[in-house]
Structures are given as structure tokens and as C-alpha cells.
Amino acid sequence: MNILDLHGIKHKDAPNKIDTFIRYNKNNLPIEIITGNSLDMQGILKKVVNIYNLNMKPKSFMNLGSYIINDN
């Protein structure tokens, strides 16, 4: 599974990074995107995922800073 770690990425740069990663990997789902505990970063991720009509869920309920992105 391909992984994008957003630690160290500025919020203003995140939408483009996420969009590029999803477009590059949309035929290789599922993918994992690590947001960390930032609610703002999680919101940015959710907006981009919704554009692609994909599903995101926490990797585990013990780690709410990492999301698995898959087809609906």
C-alpha cells in the first residue's frame, strides 16, 4: 500500500500534495494518508477525498491520525 505522510507539510501545500498523490494512485487503491492529530489537516484531507468520491476511514481507532482511502 502506498503511503503519503503529511507531517512537516504546510496546510497551504497539503491540498495539492494530497490531490497529486490520489490522482497518481487512484488505480492502486487502497492508499494510506497520515495527517497526524491536526484537525485542520484531517479536514483538508476529507475535502480532497470527497472531490474524488472516495471513502476514508481511520487506519485504526487507536490511531486517528492515519487514514485508509478506498473506493466507495
N, C-alpha and C positions, 0 to 999 in steps of 0.2 A: 504494500500500500504506500502510495506517495504521500509525503507529509510536508506541510508548509508551517513553519514556526514563525509567528509574528512577534516574538519577543525582540525588542530593540527597534521595531518598525514604528515610525511616527504615524499617528492616527490619520493625518492628511495623506500619507502614502499608502495606507492599508487598502482602500478600495481598489486601486489599480493593481496592487500585488495579488490580492485575492481573485480579482476578475481574470487576470492573466493565468494564474495557477489553475483555476477552474476550467477556463477555455482549453488550456493545454492538456488537461487530464479528464475532460468530460467523457471520453470514451474508455476511460480506465477507472471508473468508479468501483468501489468507494475510495475516498481520499480522506485524509485527516488534516485538520487545520487547528493549530494550537494558538489560542488567543491569550492564555493566561487568565488571571482573575479580573481583568479590566472589563467592566460592564459596557463601557463605550466601544471597545474593540469587538465585543460579542455582538453588539448592536450593528456595527458596521458589517460584520460577517453575515448576520442574518439578512440585512438588506441586499447584499450581493447574491446570496444563496437564493433568495426569493425571486430575483430577476431571472435566474436560470430555472425556476420552478423545481428546485431540488429540495431534498429533505436534510435537515441537520439534527443530530441528536448527540448528547454528551457521550464521550467515549465510555465513561462510567459515572455512576452517581457519586463516586469518591473523588472524581477529577472533573469538575465542571468548567475547566479551562481548556479543554480539548474536545473537538467535535468531529464526528464522522459525517461526511457528506455523501449522500447517495441519491439515486433516483427515487421519485415518489412511488 
